[in-house]
Structures are given as C-alpha cells and as structure tokens.
Amino acid sequence: MSGFGEAHLEDADETVRVRFVVNDRKVACEVAPRETLVDCLRNELELTGTHAGCEMGACGACLVQIDGRAVHSCLMLAVQADGARINTIEGLTENGAIADLQAEFHRRNALQCGFCTPGMLINAHELLSQMAQPSREQIRDALSGNYCRCTGYEAIVDAIDTVAKARSAGGTT
C-alpha cells in the first residue's frame, strides 16, 4: 500500500511532451506539468534573453510573444503553450524585427544593466505593431508593466518615440 507521500513523489517525476514553434523553429521538450514557460525557454532551450524577474507578472522581464501577443512567460505553464508560436528576444533580434529599437535604445543609453531590456523591447515592438505613432503618454502606459531599476524611463520613452516617428516617416533612426 502506497502512502500519500510516495504517490506525490512519483508524480513529481512525471513529464509531459510539449511542442512549440520557437523563433520559427519547431521544438519539443519534456517538461514537468508545473514548469513555467520562462523556465522551459531558459533551461531546456537555452534562450536566456528571457529573464525570470519577479515571477509574479509584475516586472515584465519575462515577456515573450505568443501567437503575436506579449505574454508574461513566468505566469504561463509550458504545457499551456503547447502548439503555440513563440518569439523570444533572440528570435526578434535574429529576424531584424527590432533592430531599429535596439539601435535607438543603445544610442540613448536606455538599457544600462540590460536586465529589463528584452521585456521592454518586446513590449515596444508590440506597441508599435498596433499603433504607428503612439503619444508619449501611450508609450508610458504600454511600459507600465515593465520595471527598470537603472535608467528611469525617459530615455526608454525617447527611444521608442524616435523609432515610431522614423518608421512613420518611412526612414530609420
């Protein structure tokens, strides 16, 4: 007869196979049922640009795109993302989607330690794909779920605003 503790230990070893398209590549992983997507991306797929910060969805460091929308990967279980199309900061960098944002963040020193930068860039990318020329207030509102300890937000808002204006004018920064 097996006691509760023994059954619990057996369940702890259980894994589930999940499949995603991550940065345009089909991948499969064996994950524990309660493993978060951020842990799967970082530990199983070695995509360490996605950061685990607060693990409560408050800081924005873990943002990834799932099926085109920014999602806190610390609040999502890997099994919930089974079959999803996921873009991480590495994928958006590789395909050039955020090159102008990255350049402007660098030019304006809007990245300092860099821990929050991937989440900021994912959020900025989503904002600019939904709204060609957001106001500075709309940019600040979009970034309200991203926490930065280093820069203050003015350089980040300036960078996003500059990119938005350059894109609208058909140019580059």
Backbone hydrogen bonds, N-H to C=O, Kabsch-Sander energy under -0.5 kcal/mol:
donor,donor_aa,acceptor,acceptor_aa,energy
7,A,3,G,-2.0
8,H,4,F,-2.4
9,L,5,G,-2.0
10,E,6,E,-2.1
11,D,7,A,-2.2
12,A,8,H,-1.5
13,D,9,L,-0.7
13,D,10,E,-1.1
14,E,11,D,-1.3
16,V,31,V,-3.1
18,V,16,V,-0.5
18,V,29,C,-2.8
20,F,27,V,-2.2
21,V,84,A,-2.3
22,V,20,F,-0.6
22,V,25,R,-2.8
23,N,21,V,-0.6
23,N,86,I,-3.0
25,R,22,V,-1.3
27,V,20,F,-2.7
29,C,18,V,-2.4
31,V,16,V,-2.8
31,V,29,C,-0.6
35,E,32,A,-2.1
37,L,73,S,-0.7
37,L,76,M,-3.3
38,V,73,S,-1.9
40,C,36,T,-2.1
41,L,37,L,-2.9
42,R,38,V,-2.4
43,N,39,D,-3.1
44,E,39,D,-0.6
44,E,40,C,-1.6
45,L,40,C,-1.8
47,L,41,L,-2.9
48,T,46,E,-1.1
50,T,47,L,-0.9
51,H,49,G,-0.6
51,H,61,A,-1.9
53,G,51,H,-0.8
63,L,60,G,-1.3
64,V,71,V,-2.0
65,Q,87,N,-2.9
66,I,64,V,-0.5
66,I,69,R,-3.0
67,D,65,Q,-0.5
67,D,85,R,-3.5
69,R,66,I,-1.6
71,V,64,V,-3.0
73,S,62,C,-1.3
73,S,71,V,-0.9
75,L,72,H,-1.3
78,A,35,E,-2.9
80,Q,77,L,-0.9
81,A,77,L,-0.7
81,A,78,A,-1.1
82,D,79,V,-1.0
83,G,19,R,-4.1
84,A,81,A,-2.8
86,I,21,V,-3.4
86,I,84,A,-0.6
87,N,65,Q,-2.6
92,L,88,T,-2.3
93,T,89,I,-1.7
94,E,90,E,-2.8
95,N,91,G,-2.3
96,G,93,T,-1.2
97,A,92,L,-0.8
98,I,92,L,-1.2
99,A,96,G,-1.2
102,Q,98,I,-3.0
103,A,99,A,-2.5
104,E,100,D,-2.2
105,F,101,L,-2.7
106,H,102,Q,-2.3
107,R,103,A,-2.8
108,R,104,E,-2.2
109,N,106,H,-1.4
110,A,105,F,-3.1
114,G,111,L,-2.3
120,M,116,C,-2.3
121,L,117,T,-2.9
122,I,118,P,-2.3
123,N,119,G,-2.4
124,A,120,M,-2.8
125,H,121,L,-2.8
126,E,122,I,-2.3
127,L,123,N,-2.6
128,L,124,A,-2.7
129,S,125,H,-1.4
130,Q,126,E,-1.2
130,Q,127,L,-0.8
131,M,127,L,-2.2
139,I,135,S,-2.3
140,R,136,R,-2.5
141,D,137,E,-2.4
142,A,138,Q,-2.4
143,L,139,I,-1.8
144,S,141,D,-1.2
145,G,142,A,-0.5
146,N,143,L,-2.5
147,Y,59,C,-3.0
148,C,146,N,-0.5
157,V,153,Y,-2.8
158,D,154,E,-2.7
159,A,155,A,-2.2
160,I,156,I,-2.3
161,D,157,V,-2.7
162,T,158,D,-2.5
163,V,159,A,-2.1
164,A,160,I,-2.6
165,K,161,D,-2.3
166,A,162,T,-2.4
167,R,163,V,-3.0
168,S,164,A,-2.3
169,A,165,K,-1.8
170,G,167,R,-1.1
171,G,166,A,-2.8
